[in-house]
Amino acid sequence: MKNYVENDPIFEQILTNNEKYQLPPHDVSPSQGKSLYLLAKIKGAKRILEIGTLGGYSTLWFAKAVAENGQVISLEYDQKHAKIAQENLALAGVSEKTTILVGAAAETLATMVQTQTSPFNLIFIDADKENNSLYLKYAIQLAQPGTIIIGDNVVRDGAVIDSQSSDGRVIGVRSYIEDLSTSKHLTSTAIETVGVKGYDGFTISIVEE
């Protein structure tokens, strides 16, 4: 799969920086990042919302996908992670196209809804899985017909099929998938992935009229 992902030193530098500052190794893989990039390009996204920044690796993929006047808004709970991500994105030269909002994502999303923030073309949910259903509720309110909503880490080495699991992340993902399947506003599917990140997958939804 690496043959499909061009060797861009800036992405490697971001991963090196993240490891240097001991961030959790939860970044999407290069091939997953390329998939996000392609989905954003196919959509022609001008406004992207990312829930969960970490060190800004996936944020950069989105920033490269949007046009020069496009905008990527990323939500990050941890101040340290946000600072490192801002440094990484400045190093990549995309600071003008990226904004990181620090704080609890649920609170930031609620504020966005209350202030009637302009709708997004693509929304990527990749934060604490326990709150996936809540994030989805807000994502729908911040979307418009045709908006793509992507959820990451929805297979978790197959753990998601264990209905007896007490893992809050698995329970959160199962609730999220149930919400997708019953929503009147979304048409959804799930794609399983196998690679350097192990056996996992993501959901892709489109907001209907």
C-alpha positions as a Markdown table, in Angstrom:
| # | Residue | x | y | z |
|---|---|---|---|---|
| 1 | Met | 0.0 | 0.0 | 0.0 |
| 2 | Lys | 2.9 | 2.4 | 0.6 |
| 3 | Asn | 3.4 | 2.6 | -3.2 |
| 4 | Tyr | 0.2 | 4.7 | -3.3 |
| 5 | Val | 1.4 | 7.2 | -0.7 |
| 6 | Glu | 4.1 | 9.6 | -1.9 |
| 7 | Asn | 7.1 | 10.1 | 0.3 |
| 8 | Asp | 6.5 | 13.5 | 1.9 |
| 9 | Pro | 9.1 | 14.3 | 4.5 |
| 10 | Ile | 6.8 | 16.7 | 6.4 |
| 11 | Phe | 4.5 | 13.8 | 7.3 |
| 12 | Glu | 7.4 | 11.8 | 8.6 |
| 13 | Gln | 8.6 | 14.9 | 10.6 |
| 14 | Ile | 5.2 | 15.3 | 12.2 |
| 15 | Leu | 5.2 | 11.6 | 13.3 |
| 16 | Thr | 8.8 | 12.1 | 14.6 |
| 17 | Asn | 7.8 | 15.2 | 16.6 |
| 18 | Asn | 4.7 | 13.4 | 18.0 |
| 19 | Glu | 6.9 | 10.5 | 19.2 |
| 20 | Lys | 9.5 | 13.0 | 20.6 |
| 21 | Tyr | 6.9 | 14.7 | 22.7 |
| 22 | Gln | 5.4 | 11.3 | 23.7 |
| 23 | Leu | 2.0 | 11.7 | 22.2 |
| 24 | Pro | -0.1 | 8.5 | 22.0 |
| 25 | Pro | 0.6 | 6.6 | 18.7 |
| 26 | His | -3.0 | 7.0 | 17.6 |
| 27 | Asp | -2.5 | 8.8 | 14.3 |
| 28 | Val | -4.1 | 7.4 | 11.2 |
| 29 | Ser | -1.8 | 5.4 | 9.0 |
| 30 | Pro | -0.3 | 6.9 | 5.8 |
| 31 | Ser | -2.7 | 4.9 | 3.6 |
| 32 | Gln | -5.7 | 6.0 | 5.8 |
| 33 | Gly | -4.5 | 9.6 | 5.6 |
| 34 | Lys | -4.4 | 9.3 | 1.8 |
| 35 | Ser | -7.9 | 7.9 | 1.9 |
| 36 | Leu | -9.2 | 10.9 | 3.9 |
| 37 | Tyr | -7.4 | 13.2 | 1.5 |
| 38 | Leu | -9.0 | 11.6 | -1.5 |
| 39 | Leu | -12.5 | 11.6 | 0.0 |
| 40 | Ala | -12.1 | 15.4 | 0.7 |
| 41 | Lys | -10.8 | 16.0 | -2.8 |
| 42 | Ile | -13.6 | 14.0 | -4.4 |
| 43 | Lys | -16.1 | 16.0 | -2.3 |
| 44 | Gly | -14.4 | 19.2 | -3.2 |
| 45 | Ala | -14.6 | 20.1 | 0.5 |
| 46 | Lys | -13.9 | 23.7 | 1.4 |
| 47 | Arg | -14.8 | 23.4 | 5.1 |
| 48 | Ile | -13.8 | 20.4 | 7.1 |
| 49 | Leu | -14.4 | 19.7 | 10.8 |
| 50 | Glu | -12.1 | 17.3 | 12.6 |
| 51 | Ile | -13.0 | 16.0 | 16.1 |
| 52 | Gly | -9.8 | 14.9 | 17.6 |
| 53 | Thr | -6.5 | 16.6 | 16.6 |
| 54 | Leu | -3.7 | 14.8 | 18.4 |
| 55 | Gly | -0.5 | 16.0 | 16.7 |
| 56 | Gly | -2.1 | 17.2 | 13.5 |
| 57 | Tyr | -1.2 | 14.3 | 11.2 |
| 58 | Ser | -4.6 | 13.8 | 9.8 |
| 59 | Thr | -5.3 | 17.5 | 10.0 |
| 60 | Leu | -2.4 | 18.0 | 7.5 |
| 61 | Trp | -3.9 | 15.5 | 5.1 |
| 62 | Phe | -7.2 | 17.5 | 5.2 |
| 63 | Ala | -5.4 | 20.8 | 4.8 |
| 64 | Lys | -3.6 | 19.6 | 1.7 |
| 65 | Ala | -7.0 | 18.5 | 0.3 |
| 66 | Val | -8.9 | 21.8 | 0.7 |
| 67 | Ala | -8.4 | 24.7 | -1.7 |
| 68 | Glu | -6.3 | 27.7 | -0.8 |
| 69 | Asn | -9.3 | 29.5 | 0.6 |
| 70 | Gly | -10.5 | 26.3 | 2.4 |
| 71 | Gln | -10.6 | 25.8 | 6.1 |
| 72 | Val | -10.0 | 22.9 | 8.5 |
| 73 | Ile | -11.2 | 23.3 | 12.0 |
| 74 | Ser | -9.9 | 20.7 | 14.4 |
| 75 | Leu | -11.1 | 20.2 | 18.0 |
| 76 | Glu | -8.6 | 19.0 | 20.7 |
| 77 | Tyr | -9.2 | 18.5 | 24.4 |
| 78 | Asp | -5.5 | 18.4 | 25.5 |
| 79 | Gln | -3.6 | 21.7 | 25.5 |
| 80 | Lys | -0.3 | 20.0 | 25.1 |
| 81 | His | -1.5 | 18.1 | 22.0 |
| 82 | Ala | -2.9 | 21.2 | 20.5 |
| 83 | Lys | 0.3 | 23.1 | 21.0 |
| 84 | Ile | 2.4 | 20.4 | 19.3 |
| 85 | Ala | -0.2 | 20.2 | 16.5 |
| 86 | Gln | 0.0 | 23.9 | 15.9 |
| 87 | Glu | 3.8 | 23.7 | 15.7 |
| 88 | Asn | 3.5 | 20.8 | 13.3 |
| 89 | Leu | 1.0 | 22.6 | 11.0 |
| 90 | Ala | 3.1 | 25.7 | 11.0 |
| 91 | Leu | 6.1 | 23.6 | 10.0 |
| 92 | Ala | 4.0 | 22.3 | 7.1 |
| 93 | Gly | 3.0 | 25.8 | 6.1 |
| 94 | Val | -0.7 | 25.3 | 6.5 |
| 95 | Ser | -1.4 | 27.5 | 9.5 |
| 96 | Glu | -3.6 | 29.8 | 7.5 |
| 97 | Lys | -5.9 | 27.0 | 6.5 |
| 98 | Thr | -6.1 | 25.3 | 9.9 |
| 99 | Thr | -7.7 | 26.3 | 13.2 |
| 100 | Ile | -7.4 | 24.3 | 16.4 |
| 101 | Leu | -10.0 | 24.9 | 19.1 |
| 102 | Val | -9.0 | 23.7 | 22.5 |
| 103 | Gly | -11.5 | 22.3 | 25.1 |
| 104 | Ala | -14.0 | 19.5 | 25.5 |
| 105 | Ala | -15.3 | 18.7 | 22.0 |
| 106 | Ala | -18.9 | 18.4 | 23.2 |
| 107 | Glu | -18.9 | 21.9 | 24.6 |
| 108 | Thr | -17.2 | 23.4 | 21.5 |
| 109 | Leu | -19.7 | 21.6 | 19.2 |
| 110 | Ala | -22.6 | 22.8 | 21.3 |
| 111 | Thr | -21.3 | 26.4 | 20.9 |
| 112 | Met | -20.9 | 25.9 | 17.2 |
| 113 | Val | -24.6 | 24.8 | 16.9 |
| 114 | Gln | -25.8 | 27.6 | 19.1 |
| 115 | Thr | -23.9 | 30.3 | 17.1 |
| 116 | Gln | -25.0 | 28.7 | 13.8 |
| 117 | Thr | -21.6 | 28.1 | 12.5 |
| 118 | Ser | -21.5 | 27.7 | 8.7 |
| 119 | Pro | -22.1 | 24.0 | 7.7 |
| 120 | Phe | -19.2 | 21.7 | 6.9 |
| 121 | Asn | -18.6 | 19.7 | 3.8 |
| 122 | Leu | -16.8 | 16.8 | 5.6 |
| 123 | Ile | -16.7 | 15.9 | 9.3 |
| 124 | Phe | -14.2 | 13.4 | 10.7 |
| 125 | Ile | -14.9 | 11.9 | 14.1 |
| 126 | Asp | -11.8 | 10.5 | 15.7 |
| 127 | Ala | -11.7 | 11.3 | 19.4 |
| 128 | Asp | -12.8 | 9.5 | 22.6 |
| 129 | Lys | -15.1 | 6.7 | 21.4 |
| 130 | Glu | -17.3 | 6.8 | 24.5 |
| 131 | Asn | -18.8 | 10.1 | 23.1 |
| 132 | Asn | -19.1 | 9.1 | 19.5 |
| 133 | Ser | -22.9 | 9.2 | 19.5 |
| 134 | Leu | -22.9 | 12.6 | 21.0 |
| 135 | Tyr | -20.4 | 13.8 | 18.5 |
| 136 | Leu | -22.6 | 12.4 | 15.7 |
| 137 | Lys | -25.6 | 14.2 | 17.0 |
| 138 | Tyr | -23.8 | 17.5 | 16.8 |
| 139 | Ala | -22.1 | 16.6 | 13.4 |
| 140 | Ile | -25.5 | 16.2 | 11.8 |
| 141 | Gln | -26.6 | 19.6 | 13.1 |
| 142 | Leu | -23.4 | 21.1 | 11.6 |
| 143 | Ala | -23.8 | 19.4 | 8.3 |
| 144 | Gln | -25.9 | 20.0 | 5.2 |
| 145 | Pro | -27.2 | 17.7 | 2.5 |
| 146 | Gly | -24.3 | 16.0 | 0.9 |
| 147 | Thr | -21.9 | 16.4 | 3.8 |
| 148 | Ile | -19.7 | 13.4 | 4.4 |
| 149 | Ile | -19.3 | 12.1 | 8.0 |
| 150 | Ile | -16.4 | 9.7 | 8.7 |
| 151 | Gly | -16.0 | 7.7 | 11.9 |
| 152 | Asp | -12.6 | 6.1 | 12.7 |
| 153 | Asn | -11.7 | 3.0 | 14.6 |
| 154 | Val | -15.0 | 1.2 | 14.4 |
| 155 | Val | -13.8 | -2.4 | 14.1 |
| 156 | Arg | -11.1 | -2.5 | 16.9 |
| 157 | Asp | -9.7 | -5.9 | 16.0 |
| 158 | Gly | -13.2 | -7.3 | 15.8 |
| 159 | Ala | -14.0 | -6.3 | 19.4 |
| 160 | Val | -17.0 | -4.3 | 18.2 |
| 161 | Ile | -19.0 | -7.5 | 17.6 |
| 162 | Asp | -18.7 | -8.5 | 21.3 |
| 163 | Ser | -22.1 | -7.4 | 22.8 |
| 164 | Gln | -20.8 | -8.4 | 26.2 |
| 165 | Ser | -17.8 | -6.1 | 26.2 |
| 166 | Ser | -17.4 | -3.8 | 29.1 |
| 167 | Asp | -14.8 | -1.6 | 27.3 |
| 168 | Gly | -16.2 | 1.9 | 27.1 |
| 169 | Arg | -14.7 | 2.5 | 23.7 |
| 170 | Val | -16.3 | -0.6 | 22.2 |
| 171 | Ile | -19.7 | 0.3 | 23.8 |
| 172 | Gly | -19.3 | 3.8 | 22.4 |
| 173 | Val | -18.6 | 2.5 | 18.9 |
| 174 | Arg | -21.5 | 0.0 | 19.0 |
| 175 | Ser | -23.8 | 2.8 | 20.0 |
| 176 | Tyr | -22.5 | 5.0 | 17.2 |
| 177 | Ile | -23.0 | 2.3 | 14.6 |
| 178 | Glu | -26.5 | 1.7 | 15.9 |
| 179 | Asp | -27.2 | 5.4 | 15.5 |
| 180 | Leu | -25.9 | 5.4 | 12.0 |
| 181 | Ser | -28.1 | 2.5 | 11.0 |
| 182 | Thr | -31.3 | 4.0 | 12.4 |
| 183 | Ser | -30.7 | 7.6 | 11.4 |
| 184 | Lys | -33.3 | 9.1 | 9.0 |
| 185 | His | -30.7 | 11.7 | 8.0 |
| 186 | Leu | -27.8 | 9.5 | 6.9 |
| 187 | Thr | -26.9 | 6.8 | 4.4 |
| 188 | Ser | -23.9 | 4.8 | 5.8 |
| 189 | Thr | -21.6 | 2.0 | 5.3 |
| 190 | Ala | -18.5 | 0.6 | 7.0 |
| 191 | Ile | -15.1 | -0.3 | 5.5 |
| 192 | Glu | -12.8 | -2.8 | 7.2 |
| 193 | Thr | -9.0 | -2.1 | 7.0 |
| 194 | Val | -6.0 | -4.2 | 7.6 |
| 195 | Gly | -2.5 | -2.7 | 7.7 |
| 196 | Val | 0.2 | -1.1 | 9.9 |
| 197 | Lys | -2.6 | -0.1 | 12.4 |
| 198 | Gly | -3.9 | -3.7 | 12.6 |
| 199 | Tyr | -7.4 | -4.8 | 11.9 |
| 200 | Asp | -9.8 | -1.9 | 12.1 |
| 201 | Gly | -12.1 | 0.2 | 9.9 |
| 202 | Phe | -14.1 | 3.3 | 9.5 |
| 203 | Thr | -17.6 | 4.3 | 8.6 |
| 204 | Ile | -18.6 | 6.6 | 5.8 |
| 205 | Ser | -22.0 | 8.4 | 5.8 |
| 206 | Ile | -23.6 | 11.0 | 3.7 |
| 207 | Val | -26.2 | 13.4 | 4.9 |
| 208 | Glu | -29.4 | 13.2 | 2.9 |
| 209 | Glu | -32.0 | 15.8 | 2.2 |
